[in-house]
């Protein structure tokens, strides 16, 4: 591939991220949580290892949200009418986001609770 095509691919990928955040309420919530966590990370001065865990958790949740949104949109395109099997597929995809979000929250608790306790 040529450099202009590579640059165009990156531009399209970034546009996809913005479309996800603009169109999906849950992605907006995840963005708000991400901003709060990053601010807390700087305020508490978390370690490099803790930053790695937090960044990985953030990336995992946004990736899961992106995959879920893609699956839902594809299912809606393929089967505009209600279909039980399509509903199951969409539920499983949404459940995967929930699993990632719960794990991210657990990572957040493991990282930040000791800092909060140390304040008292």
Backbone as CSV, one residue per row, in Angstrom:
resi,resn,N_x,N_y,N_z,CA_x,CA_y,CA_z,C_x,C_y,C_z
1,UNK,0.833,-1.189,0.000,0.000,0.000,0.000,0.879,1.254,0.000
2,UNK,0.327,2.300,-0.555,1.049,3.564,-0.584,0.759,4.358,0.683
3,UNK,1.628,5.301,0.968,1.476,6.130,2.164,0.140,6.887,2.173
4,UNK,-0.285,7.490,1.057,-1.598,8.165,1.087,-2.755,7.224,1.435
5,UNK,-2.690,5.986,0.954,-3.745,5.027,1.289,-3.697,4.664,2.768
6,UNK,-2.493,4.529,3.314,-2.349,4.239,4.744,-2.901,5.389,5.581
7,UNK,-2.571,6.599,5.196,-3.076,7.777,5.915,-4.596,7.822,5.840
8,UNK,-5.134,7.553,4.653,-6.603,7.531,4.490,-7.232,6.471,5.401
9,UNK,-6.593,5.305,5.528,-7.110,4.245,6.406,-7.161,4.709,7.851
10,UNK,-6.117,5.408,8.301,-6.106,5.917,9.673,-7.190,6.967,9.865
11,UNK,-7.369,7.829,8.875,-8.412,8.849,8.970,-9.786,8.190,9.088
12,UNK,-10.020,7.154,8.292,-11.300,6.436,8.365,-11.479,5.758,9.724
13,UNK,-10.401,5.191,10.254,-10.481,4.533,11.566,-10.805,5.551,12.663
14,UNK,-10.151,6.707,12.642,-10.454,7.737,13.632,-11.885,8.242,13.466
15,UNK,-12.343,8.357,12.225,-13.738,8.757,11.983,-14.690,7.738,12.598
16,UNK,-14.323,6.460,12.524,-15.148,5.418,13.136,-15.249,5.588,14.644
17,UNK,-14.137,5.960,15.275,-14.153,6.195,16.723,-15.104,7.337,17.052
18,UNK,-15.017,8.423,16.293,-15.889,9.568,16.542,-17.353,9.229,16.276
19,UNK,-17.626,8.416,15.240,-18.999,7.988,14.968,-19.537,7.154,16.117
20,UNK,-18.695,6.285,16.662,-19.100,5.458,17.800,-19.494,6.334,18.974
21,UNK,-18.636,7.279,19.318,-18.890,8.135,20.483,-20.091,9.047,20.238
22,UNK,-20.214,9.558,19.027,-21.325,10.466,18.720,-22.677,9.756,18.723
23,UNK,-22.699,8.513,18.256,-23.987,7.849,18.047,-24.424,6.913,19.171
24,UNK,-23.508,6.519,20.034,-23.849,5.512,21.041,-23.807,6.097,22.449
25,UNK,-24.944,6.066,23.111,-25.065,6.614,24.470,-24.092,5.940,25.437
26,UNK,-23.951,4.616,25.329,-23.046,3.913,26.234,-21.588,4.303,25.989
27,UNK,-21.233,4.535,24.739,-19.872,4.977,24.435,-19.625,6.359,25.044
28,UNK,-20.650,7.203,25.061,-20.525,8.524,25.682,-20.324,8.380,27.191
29,UNK,-21.046,7.456,27.793,-20.855,7.187,29.222,-19.432,6.684,29.476
30,UNK,-18.956,5.767,28.616,-17.594,5.243,28.780,-16.560,6.356,28.610
31,UNK,-16.814,7.284,27.698,-15.899,8.407,27.518,-15.861,9.269,28.772
32,UNK,-17.030,9.549,29.350,-17.082,10.331,30.592,-16.315,9.616,31.703
33,UNK,-16.542,8.312,31.841,-15.832,7.536,32.864,-14.331,7.547,32.605
34,UNK,-13.943,7.448,31.344,-12.525,7.475,30.979,-11.881,8.790,31.402
35,UNK,-12.552,9.888,31.117,-12.016,11.199,31.495,-11.872,11.293,33.010
36,UNK,-12.873,10.826,33.749,-12.804,10.844,35.215,-11.649,10.001,35.725
37,UNK,-11.467,8.826,35.153,-10.399,7.922,35.586,-9.027,8.514,35.276
38,UNK,-8.881,9.125,34.115,-7.591,9.736,33.765,-7.274,10.889,34.709
39,UNK,-8.260,11.711,34.997,-8.053,12.808,35.954,-7.666,12.247,37.318
40,UNK,-8.386,11.218,37.780,-8.066,10.601,39.071,-6.658,10.012,39.059
41,UNK,-6.276,9.410,37.941,-4.935,8.837,37.837,-3.858,9.881,38.020
42,UNK,-4.046,11.047,37.408,-3.067,12.126,37.574,-3.107,12.705,38.984
43,UNK,-4.307,12.881,39.535,-4.419,13.443,40.884,-3.785,12.536,41.940
44,UNK,-3.989,11.223,41.800,-3.445,10.283,42.780,-2.009,9.876,42.453
45,UNK,-1.536,10.192,41.273,-0.174,9.822,40.903,0.021,8.311,40.839
46,UNK,-0.888,7.628,40.157,-0.798,6.167,40.094,0.492,5.749,39.383
47,UNK,0.928,4.544,39.664,2.202,4.037,39.136,2.091,3.687,37.648
48,UNK,3.250,3.449,37.044,3.276,3.066,35.627,2.504,1.764,35.407
49,UNK,2.680,0.816,36.301,1.966,-0.463,36.187,0.466,-0.252,36.307
50,UNK,0.044,0.615,37.205,-1.382,0.915,37.350,-1.921,1.619,36.100
51,UNK,-1.122,2.514,35.511,-1.535,3.160,34.267,-1.737,2.128,33.166
52,UNK,-0.839,1.148,33.106,-0.968,0.099,32.089,-2.295,-0.635,32.268
53,UNK,-2.616,-1.002,33.507,-3.873,-1.710,33.774,-5.075,-0.843,33.415
54,UNK,-5.036,0.426,33.809,-6.147,1.339,33.541,-6.306,1.559,32.034
55,UNK,-5.205,1.806,31.331,-5.271,2.027,29.875,-5.772,0.778,29.150
56,UNK,-5.322,-0.384,29.594,-5.786,-1.626,28.985,-7.290,-1.790,29.199
57,UNK,-7.756,-1.490,30.398,-9.186,-1.612,30.697,-10.005,-0.643,29.848
58,UNK,-9.519,0.575,29.695,-10.215,1.568,28.868,-10.299,1.074,27.424
59,UNK,-9.170,0.619,26.895,-9.139,0.135,25.510,-10.051,-1.073,25.332
60,UNK,-10.066,-1.951,26.310,-10.903,-3.144,26.231,-12.384,-2.776,26.158
61,UNK,-12.804,-1.844,26.999,-14.219,-1.453,27.023,-14.616,-0.765,25.720
62,UNK,-13.790,0.176,25.244,-14.128,0.857,23.994,-14.119,-0.104,22.806
63,UNK,-13.179,-1.040,22.799,-13.151,-2.032,21.718,-14.399,-2.898,21.759
64,UNK,-14.773,-3.349,22.945,-15.980,-4.168,23.075,-17.209,-3.387,22.642
65,UNK,-17.278,-2.122,23.020,-18.411,-1.279,22.626,-18.447,-1.120,21.107
66,UNK,-17.292,-0.958,20.495,-17.228,-0.845,19.042,-17.672,-2.121,18.353
67,UNK,-17.195,-3.270,18.838,-17.617,-4.551,18.260,-19.119,-4.753,18.438
68,UNK,-19.621,-4.423,19.610,-21.049,-4.574,19.885,-21.874,-3.707,18.942
69,UNK,-21.477,-2.462,18.785,-22.202,-1.556,17.899,-22.173,-2.070,16.464
70,UNK,-21.024,-2.558,16.040,-20.895,-3.097,14.691,-21.818,-4.292,14.490
71,UNK,-21.825,-5.195,15.460,-22.694,-6.374,15.369,-24.158,-5.962,15.322
72,UNK,-24.549,-5.012,16.189,-25.943,-4.569,16.210,-26.355,-3.928,14.890
73,UNK,-25.499,-3.060,14.349,-25.823,-2.400,13.085,-25.888,-3.403,11.935
74,UNK,-24.987,-4.344,11.923,-24.993,-5.367,10.884,-26.252,-6.237,10.983
75,UNK,-26.602,-6.613,12.203,-27.819,-7.413,12.407,-29.063,-6.652,11.950
76,UNK,-29.118,-5.360,12.272,-30.267,-4.544,11.864,-30.346,-4.435,10.341
77,UNK,-29.199,-4.383,9.684,-29.169,-4.294,8.221,-29.600,-5.617,7.582
78,UNK,-29.107,-6.720,8.136,-29.404,-8.042,7.579,-30.839,-8.457,7.868
79,UNK,-31.328,-8.112,9.056,-32.666,-8.542,9.457,-33.405,-7.380,10.114
80,UNK,-33.996,-6.490,9.290,-34.685,-5.317,9.847,-35.880,-5.679,10.741
81,UNK,-36.532,-6.796,10.451,-37.665,-7.240,11.264,-37.141,-8.032,12.457
82,UNK,-37.972,-8.093,13.503,-37.558,-8.841,14.697,-37.318,-10.304,14.351
83,UNK,-36.207,-10.808,14.873,-35.838,-12.211,14.711,-35.231,-12.668,16.027
84,UNK,-35.766,-13.731,16.603,-35.313,-14.226,17.911,-33.815,-14.509,17.915
85,UNK,-33.307,-15.151,16.878,-31.884,-15.481,16.830,-31.019,-14.225,16.731
86,UNK,-31.478,-13.245,15.958,-30.758,-11.964,15.876,-30.780,-11.282,17.243
87,UNK,-31.910,-11.344,17.921,-32.006,-10.784,19.272,-31.027,-11.441,20.225
88,UNK,-30.904,-12.766,20.124,-29.936,-13.487,20.967,-28.511,-13.029,20.665
89,UNK,-28.193,-12.879,19.381,-26.852,-12.429,18.978,-26.565,-11.050,19.565
90,UNK,-27.526,-10.152,19.461,-27.340,-8.797,19.992,-27.209,-8.807,21.517
91,UNK,-27.971,-9.666,22.183,-27.856,-9.787,23.644,-26.482,-10.301,24.054
92,UNK,-25.978,-11.276,23.335,-24.652,-11.824,23.647,-23.573,-10.762,23.438
93,UNK,-23.679,-10.001,22.342,-22.707,-8.940,22.088,-22.759,-7.885,23.197
94,UNK,-23.954,-7.504,23.608,-24.104,-6.529,24.691,-23.579,-7.099,26.008
95,UNK,-23.796,-8.387,26.225,-23.273,-9.035,27.425,-21.750,-9.017,27.473
96,UNK,-21.140,-9.120,26.314,-19.677,-9.065,26.250,-19.163,-7.694,26.684
97,UNK,-19.859,-6.643,26.280,-19.492,-5.300,26.731,-19.650,-5.202,28.244
98,UNK,-20.723,-5.770,28.754,-20.954,-5.735,30.201,-19.830,-6.451,30.954
99,UNK,-19.403,-7.597,30.451,-18.289,-8.321,31.081,-17.046,-7.436,31.122
100,UNK,-16.722,-6.809,29.997,-15.538,-5.940,29.937,-15.686,-4.743,30.872
101,UNK,-16.884,-4.174,30.931,-17.124,-3.022,31.798,-17.012,-3.387,33.270
102,UNK,-17.533,-4.544,33.642,-17.421,-4.992,35.031,-15.954,-5.212,35.390
103,UNK,-15.207,-5.845,34.482,-13.786,-6.073,34.753,-13.036,-4.740,34.847
104,UNK,-13.379,-3.778,33.999,-12.741,-2.460,34.075,-13.049,-1.793,35.412
105,UNK,-14.279,-1.940,35.885,-14.643,-1.371,37.190,-13.864,-2.047,38.309
106,UNK,-13.685,-3.356,38.220,-12.902,-4.081,39.228,-11.451,-3.603,39.214
107,UNK,-10.892,-3.438,38.015,-9.523,-2.923,37.909,-9.453,-1.531,38.524
108,UNK,-10.457,-0.702,38.231,-10.494,0.635,38.822,-10.541,0.599,40.339
109,UNK,-11.328,-0.299,40.885,-11.392,-0.425,42.348,-10.055,-0.880,42.922
110,UNK,-9.448,-1.870,42.293,-8.147,-2.371,42.762,-7.104,-1.260,42.743
111,UNK,-7.118,-0.447,41.690,-6.122,0.622,41.563,-6.429,1.786,42.500
112,UNK,-7.673,2.255,42.541,-7.966,3.529,43.199,-8.390,3.443,44.662
113,UNK,-8.980,2.347,45.083,-9.433,2.267,46.480,-8.290,2.492,47.479
114,UNK,-7.115,1.889,47.288,-6.032,2.167,48.245,-5.658,3.655,48.329
115,UNK,-5.717,4.359,47.204,-5.417,5.793,47.216,-6.482,6.560,47.968
116,UNK,-7.747,6.189,47.785,-8.843,6.856,48.474,-8.764,6.573,49.981
117,UNK,-8.483,5.320,50.339,-8.354,4.969,51.758,-7.214,5.748,52.403
118,UNK,-6.124,5.941,51.672,-4.968,6.658,52.207,-5.297,8.125,52.509
119,UNK,-6.348,8.658,51.916,-6.741,10.046,52.188,-7.304,10.215,53.587
120,UNK,-7.805,9.118,54.178,-8.480,9.204,55.487,-7.640,8.706,56.611
